């Protein structure tokens, strides 16, 4: 039983490490919610609504204009957010101003 639990834990860790970055300018709300930590369906829907009303996000920091999206959430997801189709995650500024 311990071996099974160890294998399951290893699988989960590997799955998390191999997450595919999500383009917040083209993905649907479910895809965004599934791919990003701290972003549930409601916040993901807010992202989609914001971009449809205001246009595409140019930087990751632009996501903080969406209600409920904080710098802390962006920092957790720094390698999983794309704003273009280049396949390279956009950098997130780590300096937090209060």
ZIFENVEN-V656542 format. One record per pair of residues at least 12 apart in sequence whose ideal C-beta (glycine too) atoms are under 10 Angstrom apart, sorted by sequence separation. I is the first residue (numbers start at 1). GAP is how many residues later the second one is. If there is no record, write none. Layout:
I:GAP + I:GAP
This chain:
22:12 + 23:12 + 24:12 + 29:12 + 32:12 + 33:12 + 50:12 + 51:12 + 54:12 + 77:12 + 78:12 + 79:12 + 22:13 + 29:13 + 31:13 + 32:13 + 50:13 + 61:13 + 78:13 + 79:13 + 21:14 + 22:14 + 29:14 + 30:14 + 32:14 + 33:14 + 60:14 + 63:14 + 78:14 + 19:15 + 20:15 + 21:15 + 24:15 + 29:15 + 30:15 + 32:15 + 50:15 + 51:15 + 60:15 + 77:15 + 78:15 + 19:16 + 28:16 + 29:16 + 32:16 + 47:16 + 50:16 + 74:16 + 76:16 + 78:16 + 19:17 + 22:17 + 27:17 + 28:17 + 29:17 + 31:17 + 46:17 + 49:17 + 50:17 + 60:17 + 75:17 + 19:18 + 29:18 + 30:18 + 47:18 + 48:18 + 49:18 + 60:18 + 63:18 + 74:18 + 75:18 + 29:19 + 47:19 + 50:19 + 74:19 + 75:19 + 24:20 + 27:20 + 28:20 + 29:20 + 43:20 + 46:20 + 47:20 + 63:20 + 74:20 + 16:21 + 27:21 + 46:21 + 47:21 + 60:21 + 62:21 + 71:21 + 75:21 + 22:22 + 25:22 + 44:22 + 46:22 + 47:22 + 59:22 + 60:22 + 61:22 + 71:22 + 24:23 + 25:23 + 43:23 + 46:23 + 60:23 + 71:23 + 24:24 + 27:24 + 39:24 + 43:24 + 57:24 + 59:24 + 71:24 + 72:24 + 26:25 + 42:25 + 43:25 + 44:25 + 57:25 + 58:25 + 71:25 + 24:26 + 25:26 + 42:26 + 43:26 + 57:26 + 58:26 + 70:26 + 71:26 + 24:27 + 36:27 + 39:27 + 56:27 + 57:27 + 63:27 + 71:27 + 40:28 + 56:28 + 62:28 + 39:29 + 60:29 + 61:29 + 63:29 + 25:30 + 26:30 + 38:30 + 39:30 + 43:30 + 60:30 + 61:30 + 25:31 + 38:31 + 59:31 + 60:31 + 61:31 + 24:32 + 25:32 + 38:32 + 51:32 + 58:32 + 59:32 + 60:32 + 61:32 + 23:33 + 24:33 + 25:33 + 36:33 + 57:33 + 59:33 + 60:33 + 23:34 + 38:34 + 39:34 + 59:34 + 38:35 + 39:35 + 24:36 + 37:36 + 38:36 + 25:37 + 36:37 + 38:37 + 39:37 + 24:38 + 36:38 + 38:38 + 39:38 + 24:39 + 37:39 + 38:39 + 36:40 + 37:40 + 36:41 + 39:41 + 24:42 + 35:42 + 39:42 + 37:43 + 36:44 + 24:45 + 35:45 + 36:45 + 35:46 + 35:47 + 32:48 + 32:49 + 24:53 + 22:55 + 27:55 + 21:56 + 24:56 + 26:56 + 21:57 + 24:57 + 25:57 + 26:57 + 19:58 + 21:58 + 22:58 + 23:58 + 24:58 + 25:58 + 26:58 + 21:59 + 22:59 + 23:59 + 24:59 + 25:59 + 26:59 + 19:60 + 20:60 + 21:60 + 22:60 + 23:60 + 25:60 + 19:61 + 21:61 + 23:61 + 17:62 + 20:62 + 23:62 + 23:63 + 23:64 + 21:66 + 24:66 + 20:67 + 21:67 + 22:67 + 21:68 + 21:69
